[in-house]
Amino acid sequence: MVYSLYFIVLTLFGNYTLLNVFLAIAVDNLANAQELTAAENKVSHRLEKLLFFANAQELTAAEKKVSYPIETLPMANAKKLTTTKNI
């Protein structure tokens, strides 16, 4: 009788302990996953900002490369002034 009572108590206590260990590991992994998700969101937000500013800088660089009509370019006017006919 004592042996069977000891076995039942030991089994119940062992199962309770293993369940607590399993739940502790699961909860810890879920907490780490939430922290990683928050960190990834911060990194992706910063990356989006960097890409936005990089694209904005490319646009301003492209705006600086505006094409002008050939008559307004300094070299076109200089060629007209220096061109002379041979006699």
Phi and psi in radians as a Rosetta constraint file:
Dihedral C 1 N 2 CA 2 C 2 CIRCULARHARMONIC -1.142 0.35
Dihedral N 2 CA 2 C 2 N 3 CIRCULARHARMONIC -0.659 0.35
Dihedral C 2 N 3 CA 3 C 3 CIRCULARHARMONIC -1.160 0.35
Dihedral N 3 CA 3 C 3 N 4 CIRCULARHARMONIC -0.733 0.35
Dihedral C 3 N 4 CA 4 C 4 CIRCULARHARMONIC -1.168 0.35
Dihedral N 4 CA 4 C 4 N 5 CIRCULARHARMONIC -0.669 0.35
Dihedral C 4 N 5 CA 5 C 5 CIRCULARHARMONIC -1.134 0.35
Dihedral N 5 CA 5 C 5 N 6 CIRCULARHARMONIC -0.727 0.35
Dihedral C 5 N 6 CA 6 C 6 CIRCULARHARMONIC -1.079 0.35
Dihedral N 6 CA 6 C 6 N 7 CIRCULARHARMONIC -0.764 0.35
Dihedral C 6 N 7 CA 7 C 7 CIRCULARHARMONIC -1.102 0.35
Dihedral N 7 CA 7 C 7 N 8 CIRCULARHARMONIC -0.738 0.35
Dihedral C 7 N 8 CA 8 C 8 CIRCULARHARMONIC -1.140 0.35
Dihedral N 8 CA 8 C 8 N 9 CIRCULARHARMONIC -0.802 0.35
Dihedral C 8 N 9 CA 9 C 9 CIRCULARHARMONIC -1.121 0.35
Dihedral N 9 CA 9 C 9 N 10 CIRCULARHARMONIC -0.779 0.35
Dihedral C 9 N 10 CA 10 C 10 CIRCULARHARMONIC -1.087 0.35
Dihedral N 10 CA 10 C 10 N 11 CIRCULARHARMONIC -0.724 0.35
Dihedral C 10 N 11 CA 11 C 11 CIRCULARHARMONIC -1.141 0.35
Dihedral N 11 CA 11 C 11 N 12 CIRCULARHARMONIC -0.806 0.35
Dihedral C 11 N 12 CA 12 C 12 CIRCULARHARMONIC -1.124 0.35
Dihedral N 12 CA 12 C 12 N 13 CIRCULARHARMONIC -0.774 0.35
Dihedral C 12 N 13 CA 13 C 13 CIRCULARHARMONIC -1.128 0.35
Dihedral N 13 CA 13 C 13 N 14 CIRCULARHARMONIC -0.709 0.35
Dihedral C 13 N 14 CA 14 C 14 CIRCULARHARMONIC -1.143 0.35
Dihedral N 14 CA 14 C 14 N 15 CIRCULARHARMONIC -0.763 0.35
Dihedral C 14 N 15 CA 15 C 15 CIRCULARHARMONIC -1.113 0.35
Dihedral N 15 CA 15 C 15 N 16 CIRCULARHARMONIC -0.705 0.35
Dihedral C 15 N 16 CA 16 C 16 CIRCULARHARMONIC -1.113 0.35
Dihedral N 16 CA 16 C 16 N 17 CIRCULARHARMONIC -0.736 0.35
Dihedral C 16 N 17 CA 17 C 17 CIRCULARHARMONIC -1.147 0.35
Dihedral N 17 CA 17 C 17 N 18 CIRCULARHARMONIC -0.802 0.35
Dihedral C 17 N 18 CA 18 C 18 CIRCULARHARMONIC -1.111 0.35
Dihedral N 18 CA 18 C 18 N 19 CIRCULARHARMONIC -0.648 0.35
Dihedral C 18 N 19 CA 19 C 19 CIRCULARHARMONIC -1.120 0.35
Dihedral N 19 CA 19 C 19 N 20 CIRCULARHARMONIC -0.750 0.35
Dihedral C 19 N 20 CA 20 C 20 CIRCULARHARMONIC -1.122 0.35
Dihedral N 20 CA 20 C 20 N 21 CIRCULARHARMONIC -0.692 0.35
Dihedral C 20 N 21 CA 21 C 21 CIRCULARHARMONIC -1.128 0.35
Dihedral N 21 CA 21 C 21 N 22 CIRCULARHARMONIC -0.785 0.35
Dihedral C 21 N 22 CA 22 C 22 CIRCULARHARMONIC -1.067 0.35
Dihedral N 22 CA 22 C 22 N 23 CIRCULARHARMONIC -0.791 0.35
Dihedral C 22 N 23 CA 23 C 23 CIRCULARHARMONIC -1.149 0.35
Dihedral N 23 CA 23 C 23 N 24 CIRCULARHARMONIC -0.660 0.35
Dihedral C 23 N 24 CA 24 C 24 CIRCULARHARMONIC -1.097 0.35
Dihedral N 24 CA 24 C 24 N 25 CIRCULARHARMONIC -0.746 0.35
Dihedral C 24 N 25 CA 25 C 25 CIRCULARHARMONIC -1.138 0.35
Dihedral N 25 CA 25 C 25 N 26 CIRCULARHARMONIC -0.747 0.35
Dihedral C 25 N 26 CA 26 C 26 CIRCULARHARMONIC -1.117 0.35
Dihedral N 26 CA 26 C 26 N 27 CIRCULARHARMONIC -0.774 0.35
Dihedral C 26 N 27 CA 27 C 27 CIRCULARHARMONIC -1.152 0.35
Dihedral N 27 CA 27 C 27 N 28 CIRCULARHARMONIC -0.682 0.35
Dihedral C 27 N 28 CA 28 C 28 CIRCULARHARMONIC -1.111 0.35
Dihedral N 28 CA 28 C 28 N 29 CIRCULARHARMONIC -0.732 0.35
Dihedral C 28 N 29 CA 29 C 29 CIRCULARHARMONIC -1.140 0.35
Dihedral N 29 CA 29 C 29 N 30 CIRCULARHARMONIC -0.667 0.35
Dihedral C 29 N 30 CA 30 C 30 CIRCULARHARMONIC -1.157 0.35
Dihedral N 30 CA 30 C 30 N 31 CIRCULARHARMONIC -0.683 0.35
Dihedral C 30 N 31 CA 31 C 31 CIRCULARHARMONIC -1.136 0.35
Dihedral N 31 CA 31 C 31 N 32 CIRCULARHARMONIC -0.717 0.35
Dihedral C 31 N 32 CA 32 C 32 CIRCULARHARMONIC -1.127 0.35
Dihedral N 32 CA 32 C 32 N 33 CIRCULARHARMONIC -0.646 0.35
Dihedral C 32 N 33 CA 33 C 33 CIRCULARHARMONIC -1.140 0.35
Dihedral N 33 CA 33 C 33 N 34 CIRCULARHARMONIC -0.686 0.35
Dihedral C 33 N 34 CA 34 C 34 CIRCULARHARMONIC -1.145 0.35
Dihedral N 34 CA 34 C 34 N 35 CIRCULARHARMONIC -0.713 0.35
Dihedral C 34 N 35 CA 35 C 35 CIRCULARHARMONIC -1.124 0.35
Dihedral N 35 CA 35 C 35 N 36 CIRCULARHARMONIC -0.729 0.35
Dihedral C 35 N 36 CA 36 C 36 CIRCULARHARMONIC -1.145 0.35
Dihedral N 36 CA 36 C 36 N 37 CIRCULARHARMONIC -0.671 0.35
Dihedral C 36 N 37 CA 37 C 37 CIRCULARHARMONIC -1.120 0.35
Dihedral N 37 CA 37 C 37 N 38 CIRCULARHARMONIC -0.739 0.35
Dihedral C 37 N 38 CA 38 C 38 CIRCULARHARMONIC -1.108 0.35
Dihedral N 38 CA 38 C 38 N 39 CIRCULARHARMONIC -0.720 0.35
Dihedral C 38 N 39 CA 39 C 39 CIRCULARHARMONIC -1.145 0.35
Dihedral N 39 CA 39 C 39 N 40 CIRCULARHARMONIC -0.718 0.35
Dihedral C 39 N 40 CA 40 C 40 CIRCULARHARMONIC -1.122 0.35
Dihedral N 40 CA 40 C 40 N 41 CIRCULARHARMONIC -0.658 0.35
Dihedral C 40 N 41 CA 41 C 41 CIRCULARHARMONIC -1.124 0.35
Dihedral N 41 CA 41 C 41 N 42 CIRCULARHARMONIC -0.705 0.35
Dihedral C 41 N 42 CA 42 C 42 CIRCULARHARMONIC -1.103 0.35
Dihedral N 42 CA 42 C 42 N 43 CIRCULARHARMONIC -0.772 0.35
Dihedral C 42 N 43 CA 43 C 43 CIRCULARHARMONIC -1.139 0.35
Dihedral N 43 CA 43 C 43 N 44 CIRCULARHARMONIC -0.754 0.35
Dihedral C 43 N 44 CA 44 C 44 CIRCULARHARMONIC -1.173 0.35
Dihedral N 44 CA 44 C 44 N 45 CIRCULARHARMONIC -0.606 0.35
Dihedral C 44 N 45 CA 45 C 45 CIRCULARHARMONIC -1.155 0.35
Dihedral N 45 CA 45 C 45 N 46 CIRCULARHARMONIC -0.738 0.35
Dihedral C 45 N 46 CA 46 C 46 CIRCULARHARMONIC -1.143 0.35
Dihedral N 46 CA 46 C 46 N 47 CIRCULARHARMONIC -0.680 0.35
Dihedral C 46 N 47 CA 47 C 47 CIRCULARHARMONIC -1.134 0.35
Dihedral N 47 CA 47 C 47 N 48 CIRCULARHARMONIC -0.710 0.35
Dihedral C 47 N 48 CA 48 C 48 CIRCULARHARMONIC -1.073 0.35
Dihedral N 48 CA 48 C 48 N 49 CIRCULARHARMONIC -0.714 0.35
Dihedral C 48 N 49 CA 49 C 49 CIRCULARHARMONIC -1.080 0.35
Dihedral N 49 CA 49 C 49 N 50 CIRCULARHARMONIC -0.810 0.35
Dihedral C 49 N 50 CA 50 C 50 CIRCULARHARMONIC -1.084 0.35
Dihedral N 50 CA 50 C 50 N 51 CIRCULARHARMONIC -0.739 0.35
Dihedral C 50 N 51 CA 51 C 51 CIRCULARHARMONIC -1.144 0.35
Dihedral N 51 CA 51 C 51 N 52 CIRCULARHARMONIC -0.660 0.35
Dihedral C 51 N 52 CA 52 C 52 CIRCULARHARMONIC -1.088 0.35
Dihedral N 52 CA 52 C 52 N 53 CIRCULARHARMONIC -0.830 0.35
Dihedral C 52 N 53 CA 53 C 53 CIRCULARHARMONIC -1.185 0.35
Dihedral N 53 CA 53 C 53 N 54 CIRCULARHARMONIC -0.612 0.35
Dihedral C 53 N 54 CA 54 C 54 CIRCULARHARMONIC -1.137 0.35
Dihedral N 54 CA 54 C 54 N 55 CIRCULARHARMONIC -0.743 0.35
Dihedral C 54 N 55 CA 55 C 55 CIRCULARHARMONIC -1.138 0.35
Dihedral N 55 CA 55 C 55 N 56 CIRCULARHARMONIC -0.662 0.35
Dihedral C 55 N 56 CA 56 C 56 CIRCULARHARMONIC -1.132 0.35
Dihedral N 56 CA 56 C 56 N 57 CIRCULARHARMONIC -0.690 0.35
Dihedral C 56 N 57 CA 57 C 57 CIRCULARHARMONIC -1.174 0.35
Dihedral N 57 CA 57 C 57 N 58 CIRCULARHARMONIC -0.655 0.35
Dihedral C 57 N 58 CA 58 C 58 CIRCULARHARMONIC -1.131 0.35
Dihedral N 58 CA 58 C 58 N 59 CIRCULARHARMONIC -0.664 0.35
Dihedral C 58 N 59 CA 59 C 59 CIRCULARHARMONIC -1.154 0.35
Dihedral N 59 CA 59 C 59 N 60 CIRCULARHARMONIC -0.734 0.35
Dihedral C 59 N 60 CA 60 C 60 CIRCULARHARMONIC -1.179 0.35
Dihedral N 60 CA 60 C 60 N 61 CIRCULARHARMONIC -0.587 0.35
Dihedral C 60 N 61 CA 61 C 61 CIRCULARHARMONIC -1.173 0.35
Dihedral N 61 CA 61 C 61 N 62 CIRCULARHARMONIC -0.660 0.35
Dihedral C 61 N 62 CA 62 C 62 CIRCULARHARMONIC -1.202 0.35
Dihedral N 62 CA 62 C 62 N 63 CIRCULARHARMONIC -0.612 0.35
Dihedral C 62 N 63 CA 63 C 63 CIRCULARHARMONIC -1.157 0.35
Dihedral N 63 CA 63 C 63 N 64 CIRCULARHARMONIC -0.531 0.35
Dihedral C 63 N 64 CA 64 C 64 CIRCULARHARMONIC -1.247 0.35
Dihedral N 64 CA 64 C 64 N 65 CIRCULARHARMONIC -0.375 0.35
Dihedral C 64 N 65 CA 65 C 65 CIRCULARHARMONIC -1.628 0.35
Dihedral N 65 CA 65 C 65 N 66 CIRCULARHARMONIC 0.733 0.35
Dihedral C 65 N 66 CA 66 C 66 CIRCULARHARMONIC -1.221 0.35
Dihedral N 66 CA 66 C 66 N 67 CIRCULARHARMONIC 2.363 0.35
Dihedral C 66 N 67 CA 67 C 67 CIRCULARHARMONIC -1.477 0.35
Dihedral N 67 CA 67 C 67 N 68 CIRCULARHARMONIC 2.426 0.35
Dihedral C 67 N 68 CA 68 C 68 CIRCULARHARMONIC -1.909 0.35
Dihedral N 68 CA 68 C 68 N 69 CIRCULARHARMONIC 2.682 0.35
Dihedral C 68 N 69 CA 69 C 69 CIRCULARHARMONIC -1.064 0.35
Dihedral N 69 CA 69 C 69 N 70 CIRCULARHARMONIC 2.636 0.35
Dihedral C 69 N 70 CA 70 C 70 CIRCULARHARMONIC -1.128 0.35
Dihedral N 70 CA 70 C 70 N 71 CIRCULARHARMONIC -0.462 0.35
Dihedral C 70 N 71 CA 71 C 71 CIRCULARHARMONIC -1.210 0.35
Dihedral N 71 CA 71 C 71 N 72 CIRCULARHARMONIC -0.450 0.35
Dihedral C 71 N 72 CA 72 C 72 CIRCULARHARMONIC -1.526 0.35
Dihedral N 72 CA 72 C 72 N 73 CIRCULARHARMONIC -0.157 0.35
Dihedral C 72 N 73 CA 73 C 73 CIRCULARHARMONIC -1.302 0.35
Dihedral N 73 CA 73 C 73 N 74 CIRCULARHARMONIC 2.456 0.35
Dihedral C 73 N 74 CA 74 C 74 CIRCULARHARMONIC -1.067 0.35
Dihedral N 74 CA 74 C 74 N 75 CIRCULARHARMONIC -0.643 0.35
Dihedral C 74 N 75 CA 75 C 75 CIRCULARHARMONIC -1.214 0.35
Dihedral N 75 CA 75 C 75 N 76 CIRCULARHARMONIC -0.587 0.35
Dihedral C 75 N 76 CA 76 C 76 CIRCULARHARMONIC -1.141 0.35
Dihedral N 76 CA 76 C 76 N 77 CIRCULARHARMONIC -0.718 0.35
Dihedral C 76 N 77 CA 77 C 77 CIRCULARHARMONIC -1.193 0.35
Dihedral N 77 CA 77 C 77 N 78 CIRCULARHARMONIC -0.640 0.35
Dihedral C 77 N 78 CA 78 C 78 CIRCULARHARMONIC -1.150 0.35
Dihedral N 78 CA 78 C 78 N 79 CIRCULARHARMONIC -0.659 0.35
Dihedral C 78 N 79 CA 79 C 79 CIRCULARHARMONIC -1.155 0.35
Dihedral N 79 CA 79 C 79 N 80 CIRCULARHARMONIC -0.665 0.35
Dihedral C 79 N 80 CA 80 C 80 CIRCULARHARMONIC -1.150 0.35
Dihedral N 80 CA 80 C 80 N 81 CIRCULARHARMONIC -0.660 0.35
Dihedral C 80 N 81 CA 81 C 81 CIRCULARHARMONIC -1.285 0.35
Dihedral N 81 CA 81 C 81 N 82 CIRCULARHARMONIC -0.619 0.35
Dihedral C 81 N 82 CA 82 C 82 CIRCULARHARMONIC -1.588 0.35
Dihedral N 82 CA 82 C 82 N 83 CIRCULARHARMONIC -0.148 0.35
Dihedral C 82 N 83 CA 83 C 83 CIRCULARHARMONIC -1.369 0.35
Dihedral N 83 CA 83 C 83 N 84 CIRCULARHARMONIC 2.206 0.35
Dihedral C 83 N 84 CA 84 C 84 CIRCULARHARMONIC -2.291 0.35
Dihedral N 84 CA 84 C 84 N 85 CIRCULARHARMONIC 2.736 0.35
Dihedral C 84 N 85 CA 85 C 85 CIRCULARHARMONIC -1.561 0.35
Dihedral N 85 CA 85 C 85 N 86 CIRCULARHARMONIC 2.509 0.35
Dihedral C 85 N 86 CA 86 C 86 CIRCULARHARMONIC -1.427 0.35
Dihedral N 86 CA 86 C 86 N 87 CIRCULARHARMONIC 2.424 0.35
